[in-house]
Amino acid sequence: RCALLNATPAWLTAIQKAQIAELYEIAEALNIQTGIKHHVDHIVPLKGKTVTGLHTPWNLQILTATQNISKGNRYEI
């Protein structure tokens, strides 16, 4: 949670913050609708070995828990 707060830029607009919240709501809806656990994943990890991403709408994607866990904390080019 602390990493998310530190990686969330102060310059995000209210719309962008709402977009982030909406992604989490969609992931939760998918959990309920499909019975398959979904995560909101950072495309570029917040604490990667070679790169550091931000908690922004354009750095988020919804993956199944299995996909996200197998991805780990890596960023593939």
PDB file as gemmi writes it, atoms N, CA and C in Angstrom:
CRYST1    1.000    1.000    1.000  90.00  90.00  90.00 P 1                      
ATOM      1  N   ARG A   1       0.826  -1.185   0.000  1.00  0.00           N  
ATOM      2  CA  ARG A   1       0.000   0.000   0.000  1.00  0.00           C  
ATOM      3  C   ARG A   1       0.873   1.253   0.000  1.00  0.00           C  
ATOM      4  N   CYS A   2       1.929   1.230   0.760  1.00  0.00           N  
ATOM      5  CA  CYS A   2       2.847   2.365   0.827  1.00  0.00           C  
ATOM      6  C   CYS A   2       3.498   2.602  -0.534  1.00  0.00           C  
ATOM      7  N   ALA A   3       3.879   1.509  -1.205  1.00  0.00           N  
ATOM      8  CA  ALA A   3       4.497   1.635  -2.526  1.00  0.00           C  
ATOM      9  C   ALA A   3       3.517   2.289  -3.500  1.00  0.00           C  
ATOM     10  N   LEU A   4       2.223   1.936  -3.403  1.00  0.00           N  
ATOM     11  CA  LEU A   4       1.221   2.554  -4.275  1.00  0.00           C  
ATOM     12  C   LEU A   4       1.132   4.045  -4.025  1.00  0.00           C  
ATOM     13  N   LEU A   5       1.121   4.430  -2.757  1.00  0.00           N  
ATOM     14  CA  LEU A   5       1.032   5.854  -2.433  1.00  0.00           C  
ATOM     15  C   LEU A   5       2.249   6.604  -2.946  1.00  0.00           C  
ATOM     16  N   ASN A   6       3.416   6.017  -2.794  1.00  0.00           N  
ATOM     17  CA  ASN A   6       4.645   6.673  -3.255  1.00  0.00           C  
ATOM     18  C   ASN A   6       4.733   6.709  -4.772  1.00  0.00           C  
ATOM     19  N   ALA A   7       4.093   5.749  -5.456  1.00  0.00           N  
ATOM     20  CA  ALA A   7       4.176   5.669  -6.909  1.00  0.00           C  
ATOM     21  C   ALA A   7       3.020   6.384  -7.597  1.00  0.00           C  
ATOM     22  N   THR A   8       2.100   6.964  -6.831  1.00  0.00           N  
ATOM     23  CA  THR A   8       0.974   7.689  -7.414  1.00  0.00           C  
ATOM     24  C   THR A   8       1.368   9.158  -7.542  1.00  0.00           C  
ATOM     25  N   PRO A   9       1.492   9.647  -8.769  1.00  0.00           N  
ATOM     26  CA  PRO A   9       1.924  11.036  -8.953  1.00  0.00           C  
ATOM     27  C   PRO A   9       0.883  12.024  -8.426  1.00  0.00           C  
ATOM     28  N   ALA A  10       1.351  13.100  -7.835  1.00  0.00           N  
ATOM     29  CA  ALA A  10       0.464  14.136  -7.311  1.00  0.00           C  
ATOM     30  C   ALA A  10      -0.277  14.859  -8.434  1.00  0.00           C  
ATOM     31  N   TRP A  11       0.268  14.802  -9.646  1.00  0.00           N  
ATOM     32  CA  TRP A  11      -0.328  15.534 -10.761  1.00  0.00           C  
ATOM     33  C   TRP A  11      -1.458  14.786 -11.471  1.00  0.00           C  
ATOM     34  N   LEU A  12      -1.834  13.594 -10.994  1.00  0.00           N  
ATOM     35  CA  LEU A  12      -2.958  12.893 -11.618  1.00  0.00           C  
ATOM     36  C   LEU A  12      -4.231  13.714 -11.443  1.00  0.00           C  
ATOM     37  N   THR A  13      -5.037  13.743 -12.494  1.00  0.00           N  
ATOM     38  CA  THR A  13      -6.305  14.467 -12.430  1.00  0.00           C  
ATOM     39  C   THR A  13      -7.356  13.607 -11.728  1.00  0.00           C  
ATOM     40  N   ALA A  14      -8.458  14.219 -11.380  1.00  0.00           N  
ATOM     41  CA  ALA A  14      -9.566  13.491 -10.759  1.00  0.00           C  
ATOM     42  C   ALA A  14     -10.090  12.413 -11.709  1.00  0.00           C  
ATOM     43  N   ILE A  15     -10.117  12.706 -12.988  1.00  0.00           N  
ATOM     44  CA  ILE A  15     -10.574  11.726 -13.985  1.00  0.00           C  
ATOM     45  C   ILE A  15      -9.635  10.528 -14.013  1.00  0.00           C  
ATOM     46  N   GLN A  16      -8.344  10.770 -13.988  1.00  0.00           N  
ATOM     47  CA  GLN A  16      -7.371   9.672 -14.000  1.00  0.00           C  
ATOM     48  C   GLN A  16      -7.473   8.830 -12.735  1.00  0.00           C  
ATOM     49  N   LYS A  17      -7.684   9.468 -11.603  1.00  0.00           N  
ATOM     50  CA  LYS A  17      -7.872   8.719 -10.353  1.00  0.00           C  
ATOM     51  C   LYS A  17      -9.148   7.878 -10.431  1.00  0.00           C  
ATOM     52  N   ALA A  18     -10.192   8.422 -11.045  1.00  0.00           N  
ATOM     53  CA  ALA A  18     -11.439   7.675 -11.224  1.00  0.00           C  
ATOM     54  C   ALA A  18     -11.224   6.489 -12.160  1.00  0.00           C  
ATOM     55  N   GLN A  19     -10.386   6.662 -13.184  1.00  0.00           N  
ATOM     56  CA  GLN A  19     -10.084   5.565 -14.104  1.00  0.00           C  
ATOM     57  C   GLN A  19      -9.388   4.425 -13.363  1.00  0.00           C  
ATOM     58  N   ILE A  20      -8.493   4.766 -12.448  1.00  0.00           N  
ATOM     59  CA  ILE A  20      -7.810   3.746 -11.650  1.00  0.00           C  
ATOM     60  C   ILE A  20      -8.832   2.995 -10.798  1.00  0.00           C  
ATOM     61  N   ALA A  21      -9.688   3.733 -10.122  1.00  0.00           N  
ATOM     62  CA  ALA A  21     -10.714   3.111  -9.279  1.00  0.00           C  
ATOM     63  C   ALA A  21     -11.620   2.208 -10.109  1.00  0.00           C  
ATOM     64  N   GLU A  22     -11.939   2.649 -11.323  1.00  0.00           N  
ATOM     65  CA  GLU A  22     -12.805   1.860 -12.196  1.00  0.00           C  
ATOM     66  C   GLU A  22     -12.148   0.531 -12.583  1.00  0.00           C  
ATOM     67  N   LEU A  23     -10.857   0.532 -12.817  1.00  0.00           N  
ATOM     68  CA  LEU A  23     -10.156  -0.720 -13.134  1.00  0.00           C  
ATOM     69  C   LEU A  23     -10.268  -1.720 -11.984  1.00  0.00           C  
ATOM     70  N   TYR A  24     -10.135  -1.245 -10.764  1.00  0.00           N  
ATOM     71  CA  TYR A  24     -10.279  -2.134  -9.605  1.00  0.00           C  
ATOM     72  C   TYR A  24     -11.718  -2.657  -9.492  1.00  0.00           C  
ATOM     73  N   GLU A  25     -12.689  -1.801  -9.817  1.00  0.00           N  
ATOM     74  CA  GLU A  25     -14.092  -2.231  -9.790  1.00  0.00           C  
ATOM     75  C   GLU A  25     -14.364  -3.275 -10.870  1.00  0.00           C  
ATOM     76  N   ILE A  26     -13.790  -3.090 -12.045  1.00  0.00           N  
ATOM     77  CA  ILE A  26     -13.957  -4.056 -13.139  1.00  0.00           C  
ATOM     78  C   ILE A  26     -13.339  -5.397 -12.755  1.00  0.00           C  
ATOM     79  N   ALA A  27     -12.150  -5.359 -12.162  1.00  0.00           N  
ATOM     80  CA  ALA A  27     -11.500  -6.602 -11.742  1.00  0.00           C  
ATOM     81  C   ALA A  27     -12.359  -7.340 -10.721  1.00  0.00           C  
ATOM     82  N   GLU A  28     -12.949  -6.614  -9.788  1.00  0.00           N  
ATOM     83  CA  GLU A  28     -13.813  -7.237  -8.784  1.00  0.00           C  
ATOM     84  C   GLU A  28     -15.072  -7.807  -9.438  1.00  0.00           C  
ATOM     85  N   ALA A  29     -15.632  -7.088 -10.401  1.00  0.00           N  
ATOM     86  CA  ALA A  29     -16.812  -7.582 -11.121  1.00  0.00           C  
ATOM     87  C   ALA A  29     -16.474  -8.864 -11.875  1.00  0.00           C  
ATOM     88  N   LEU A  30     -15.299  -8.909 -12.489  1.00  0.00           N  
ATOM     89  CA  LEU A  30     -14.873 -10.127 -13.194  1.00  0.00           C  
ATOM     90  C   LEU A  30     -14.720 -11.297 -12.226  1.00  0.00           C  
ATOM     91  N   ASN A  31     -14.211 -11.011 -11.029  1.00  0.00           N  
ATOM     92  CA  ASN A  31     -14.098 -12.061 -10.008  1.00  0.00           C  
ATOM     93  C   ASN A  31     -15.466 -12.675  -9.736  1.00  0.00           C  
ATOM     94  N   ILE A  32     -16.444 -11.828  -9.567  1.00  0.00           N  
ATOM     95  CA  ILE A  32     -17.798 -12.283  -9.228  1.00  0.00           C  
ATOM     96  C   ILE A  32     -18.455 -12.978 -10.420  1.00  0.00           C  
ATOM     97  N   GLN A  33     -18.340 -12.384 -11.606  1.00  0.00           N  
ATOM     98  CA  GLN A  33     -19.017 -12.919 -12.790  1.00  0.00           C  
ATOM     99  C   GLN A  33     -18.431 -14.234 -13.281  1.00  0.00           C  
ATOM    100  N   THR A  34     -17.121 -14.360 -13.204  1.00  0.00           N  
ATOM    101  CA  THR A  34     -16.484 -15.544 -13.789  1.00  0.00           C  
ATOM    102  C   THR A  34     -16.085 -16.587 -12.754  1.00  0.00           C  
ATOM    103  N   GLY A  35     -15.962 -16.174 -11.502  1.00  0.00           N  
ATOM    104  CA  GLY A  35     -15.475 -17.085 -10.483  1.00  0.00           C  
ATOM    105  C   GLY A  35     -13.964 -17.274 -10.556  1.00  0.00           C  
ATOM    106  N   ILE A  36     -13.325 -16.522 -11.421  1.00  0.00           N  
ATOM    107  CA  ILE A  36     -11.860 -16.570 -11.581  1.00  0.00           C  
ATOM    108  C   ILE A  36     -11.289 -15.288 -10.986  1.00  0.00           C  
ATOM    109  N   LYS A  37     -10.305 -15.422 -10.117  1.00  0.00           N  
ATOM    110  CA  LYS A  37      -9.705 -14.265  -9.463  1.00  0.00           C  
ATOM    111  C   LYS A  37      -8.936 -13.427 -10.480  1.00  0.00           C  
ATOM    112  N   HIS A  38      -9.194 -12.125 -10.470  1.00  0.00           N  
ATOM    113  CA  HIS A  38      -8.502 -11.173 -11.340  1.00  0.00           C  
ATOM    114  C   HIS A  38      -7.761 -10.147 -10.487  1.00  0.00           C  
ATOM    115  N   HIS A  39      -6.639  -9.681 -11.001  1.00  0.00           N  
ATOM    116  CA  HIS A  39      -5.827  -8.659 -10.336  1.00  0.00           C  
ATOM    117  C   HIS A  39      -5.681  -7.453 -11.259  1.00  0.00           C  
ATOM    118  N   VAL A  40      -5.480  -6.298 -10.657  1.00  0.00           N  
ATOM    119  CA  VAL A  40      -5.047  -5.122 -11.416  1.00  0.00           C  
ATOM    120  C   VAL A  40      -3.525  -5.138 -11.344  1.00  0.00           C  
ATOM    121  N   ASP A  41      -2.901  -5.237 -12.499  1.00  0.00           N  
ATOM    122  CA  ASP A  41      -1.451  -5.409 -12.601  1.00  0.00           C  
ATOM    123  C   ASP A  41      -0.806  -4.131 -13.108  1.00  0.00           C  
ATOM    124  N   HIS A  42       0.375  -3.845 -12.599  1.00  0.00           N  
ATOM    125  CA  HIS A  42       1.184  -2.741 -13.129  1.00  0.00           C  
ATOM    126  C   HIS A  42       2.010  -3.298 -14.290  1.00  0.00           C  
ATOM    127  N   ILE A  43       1.823  -2.751 -15.468  1.00  0.00           N  
ATOM    128  CA  ILE A  43       2.546  -3.200 -16.661  1.00  0.00           C  
ATOM    129  C   ILE A  43       4.045  -3.048 -16.419  1.00  0.00           C  
ATOM    130  N   VAL A  44       4.452  -1.858 -16.026  1.00  0.00           N  
ATOM    131  CA  VAL A  44       5.832  -1.622 -15.588  1.00  0.00           C  
ATOM    132  C   VAL A  44       5.787  -1.686 -14.064  1.00  0.00           C  
ATOM    133  N   PRO A  45       6.471  -2.653 -13.453  1.00  0.00           N  
ATOM    134  CA  PRO A  45       6.379  -2.855 -11.999  1.00  0.00           C  
ATOM    135  C   PRO A  45       6.753  -1.615 -11.197  1.00  0.00           C  
ATOM    136  N   LEU A  46       6.121  -1.475 -10.042  1.00  0.00           N  
ATOM    137  CA  LEU A  46       6.442  -0.349  -9.167  1.00  0.00           C  
ATOM    138  C   LEU A  46       7.855  -0.459  -8.620  1.00  0.00           C  
ATOM    139  N   LYS A  47       8.309  -1.697  -8.432  1.00  0.00           N  
ATOM    140  CA  LYS A  47       9.667  -1.922  -7.910  1.00  0.00           C  
ATOM    141  C   LYS A  47      10.334  -3.027  -8.715  1.00  0.00           C  
ATOM    142  N   GLY A  48      10.590  -2.758  -9.987  1.00  0.00           N  
ATOM    143  CA  GLY A  48      11.277  -3.734 -10.824  1.00  0.00           C  
ATOM    144  C   GLY A  48      12.778  -3.665 -10.618  1.00  0.00           C  
ATOM    145  N   LYS A  49      13.488  -4.680 -11.121  1.00  0.00           N  
ATOM    146  CA  LYS A  49      14.949  -4.686 -10.990  1.00  0.00           C  
ATOM    147  C   LYS A  49      15.602  -3.637 -11.883  1.00  0.00           C  
ATOM    148  N   THR A  50      15.021  -3.435 -13.088  1.00  0.00           N  
ATOM    149  CA  THR A  50      15.652  -2.515 -14.038  1.00  0.00           C  
ATOM    150  C   THR A  50      14.827  -1.262 -14.317  1.00  0.00           C  
ATOM    151  N   VAL A  51      13.535  -1.292 -14.003  1.00  0.00           N  
ATOM    152  CA  VAL A  51      12.665  -0.148 -14.255  1.00  0.00           C  
ATOM    153  C   VAL A  51      11.716   0.040 -13.070  1.00  0.00           C  
ATOM    154  N   THR A  52      11.195   1.255 -12.954  1.00  0.00           N  
ATOM    155  CA  THR A  52      10.212   1.557 -11.924  1.00  0.00           C  
ATOM    156  C   THR A  52       9.046   2.277 -12.578  1.00  0.00           C  
ATOM    157  N   GLY A  53       7.860   1.716 -12.402  1.00  0.00           N  
ATOM    158  CA  GLY A  53       6.668   2.301 -13.001  1.00  0.00           C  
ATOM    159  C   GLY A  53       5.915   3.178 -12.019  1.00  0.00           C  
ATOM    160  N   LEU A  54       4.853   3.779 -12.517  1.00  0.00           N  
ATOM    161  CA  LEU A  54       4.003   4.633 -11.705  1.00  0.00           C  
ATOM    162  C   LEU A  54       2.618   4.010 -11.580  1.00  0.00           C  
ATOM    163  N   HIS A  55       1.885   4.420 -10.564  1.00  0.00           N  
ATOM    164  CA  HIS A  55       0.508   3.970 -10.360  1.00  0.00           C  
ATOM    165  C   HIS A  55      -0.385   4.958 -11.112  1.00  0.00           C  
ATOM    166  N   THR A  56      -0.498   4.731 -12.420  1.00  0.00           N  
ATOM    167  CA  THR A  56      -1.279   5.579 -13.319  1.00  0.00           C  
ATOM    168  C   THR A  56      -2.189   4.699 -14.162  1.00  0.00           C  
ATOM    169  N   PRO A  57      -3.268   5.262 -14.720  1.00  0.00           N  
ATOM    170  CA  PRO A  57      -4.188   4.437 -15.497  1.00  0.00           C  
ATOM    171  C   PRO A  57      -3.519   3.757 -16.693  1.00  0.00           C  
ATOM    172  N   TRP A  58      -2.575   4.417 -17.322  1.00  0.00           N  
ATOM    173  CA  TRP A  58      -1.938   3.850 -18.516  1.00  0.00           C  
ATOM    174  C   TRP A  58      -0.868   2.810 -18.177  1.00  0.00           C  
ATOM    175  N   ASN A  59      -0.597   2.604 -16.897  1.00  0.00           N  
ATOM    176  CA  ASN A  59       0.347   1.563 -16.492  1.00  0.00           C  
ATOM    177  C   ASN A  59      -0.376   0.396 -15.806  1.00  0.00           C  
ATOM    178  N   LEU A  60      -1.689   0.333 -15.964  1.00  0.00           N  
ATOM    179  CA  LEU A  60      -2.470  -0.720 -15.319  1.00  0.00           C  
ATOM    180  C   LEU A  60      -3.179  -1.578 -16.355  1.00  0.00           C  
ATOM    181  N   GLN A  61      -3.312  -2.850 -16.022  1.00  0.00           N  
ATOM    182  CA  GLN A  61      -4.079  -3.776 -16.850  1.00  0.00           C  
ATOM    183  C   GLN A  61      -4.708  -4.816 -15.929  1.00  0.00           C  
ATOM    184  N   ILE A  62      -5.780  -5.423 -16.405  1.00  0.00           N  
ATOM    185  CA  ILE A  62      -6.431  -6.470 -15.629  1.00  0.00           C  
ATOM    186  C   ILE A  62      -5.989  -7.816 -16.178  1.00  0.00           C  
ATOM    187  N   LEU A  63      -5.481  -8.655 -15.263  1.00  0.00           N  
ATOM    188  CA  LEU A  63      -5.045 -10.007 -15.612  1.00  0.00           C  
ATOM    189  C   LEU A  63      -5.691 -10.988 -14.651  1.00  0.00           C  
ATOM    190  N   THR A  64      -5.760 -12.235 -15.063  1.00  0.00           N  
ATOM    191  CA  THR A  64      -6.163 -13.242 -14.089  1.00  0.00           C  
ATOM    192  C   THR A  64      -5.049 -13.336 -13.049  1.00  0.00           C  
ATOM    193  N   ALA A  65      -5.403 -13.811 -11.874  1.00  0.00           N  
ATOM    194  CA  ALA A  65      -4.405 -13.947 -10.811  1.00  0.00           C  
ATOM    195  C   ALA A  65      -3.266 -14.847 -11.267  1.00  0.00           C  
ATOM    196  N   THR A  66      -3.609 -15.920 -11.984  1.00  0.00           N  
ATOM    197  CA  THR A  66      -2.585 -16.844 -12.476  1.00  0.00           C  
ATOM    198  C   THR A  66      -1.615 -16.140 -13.408  1.00  0.00           C  
ATOM    199  N   GLN A  67      -2.146 -15.348 -14.336  1.00  0.00           N  
ATOM    200  CA  GLN A  67      -1.282 -14.614 -15.271  1.00  0.00           C  
ATOM    201  C   GLN A  67      -0.388 -13.633 -14.521  1.00  0.00           C  
ATOM    202  N   ASN A  68      -0.975 -12.914 -13.575  1.00  0.00           N  
ATOM    203  CA  ASN A  68      -0.227 -11.901 -12.847  1.00  0.00           C  
ATOM    204  C   ASN A  68       0.873 -12.517 -11.998  1.00  0.00           C  
ATOM    205  N   ILE A  69       0.566 -13.606 -11.321  1.00  0.00           N  
ATOM    206  CA  ILE A  69       1.564 -14.256 -10.473  1.00  0.00           C  
ATOM    207  C   ILE A  69       2.696 -14.830 -11.320  1.00  0.00           C  
ATOM    208  N   SER A  70       2.357 -15.384 -12.491  1.00  0.00           N  
ATOM    209  CA  SER A  70       3.411 -15.945 -13.349  1.00  0.00           C  
ATOM    210  C   SER A  70       4.289 -14.847 -13.946  1.00  0.00           C  
ATOM    211  N   LYS A  71       3.726 -13.653 -14.135  1.00  0.00           N  
ATOM    212  CA  LYS A  71       4.487 -12.522 -14.650  1.00  0.00           C  
ATOM    213  C   LYS A  71       5.531 -12.082 -13.632  1.00  0.00           C  
ATOM    214  N   GLY A  72       5.173 -12.166 -12.354  1.00  0.00           N  
ATOM    215  CA  GLY A  72       6.095 -11.744 -11.308  1.00  0.00           C  
ATOM    216  C   GLY A  72       6.314 -10.248 -11.345  1.00  0.00           C  
ATOM    217  N   ASN A  73       7.434  -9.845 -10.854  1.00  0.00           N  
ATOM    218  CA  ASN A  73       7.781  -8.417 -10.767  1.00  0.00           C  
ATOM    219  C   ASN A  73       8.740  -8.051 -11.897  1.00  0.00           C  
ATOM    220  N   ARG A  74       8.383  -8.491 -13.108  1.00  0.00           N  
ATOM    221  CA  ARG A  74       9.258  -8.279 -14.275  1.00  0.00           C  
ATOM    222  C   ARG A  74       8.568  -7.413 -15.323  1.00  0.00           C  
ATOM    223  N   TYR A  75       9.368  -6.777 -16.122  1.00  0.00           N  
ATOM    224  CA  TYR A  75       8.879  -6.005 -17.254  1.00  0.00           C  
ATOM    225  C   TYR A  75       9.569  -6.540 -18.498  1.00  0.00           C  
ATOM    226  N   GLU A  76       8.778  -7.092 -19.411  1.00  0.00           N  
ATOM    227  CA  GLU A  76       9.324  -7.665 -20.644  1.00  0.00           C  
ATOM    228  C   GLU A  76       9.169  -6.658 -21.771  1.00  0.00           C  
ATOM    229  N   ILE A  77      10.235  -6.430 -22.478  1.00  0.00           N  
ATOM    230  CA  ILE A  77      10.208  -5.492 -23.613  1.00  0.00           C  
ATOM    231  C   ILE A  77       9.773  -6.212 -24.861  1.00  0.00           C  
TER     232      ILE A  77                                                      
END                                                                             
